[in-house]
Amino acid sequence: MCEPVLDGNALIREWRMVRNIICDYKNFQFIEAWYRILIIILGTVFVKFPNLIKLVELALVVPISSGVVERVFSHQNLIKIGMKFL
């Protein structure tokens, strides 16, 4: 059995700490706010927020769209259909 990638309880604690930092920048534009937030926590992010960083890394590698995969399957089906008529 695989080990869990994240510690759920620790992740909740980390999010509560980061949420307080985020609330200080709610009047800023989105990009400006996150820029300032990252500057503040960048030095401590790997020490204080390892589960949150892992969650962000996982979120960034998950594809937003499945269009590429759908095109591959569509092409595969066209090949199969073509082989039936040979």
Secondary structure as GFF3:
##gff-version 3
##sequence-region A 1 86
A	DSSP	alpha_helix	8	23	.	.	.	ID=ss1
A	DSSP	alpha_helix	30	41	.	.	.	ID=ss2
A	DSSP	alpha_helix	45	48	.	.	.	ID=ss3
A	DSSP	alpha_helix	50	61	.	.	.	ID=ss4
A	DSSP	alpha_helix	67	84	.	.	.	ID=ss5
###
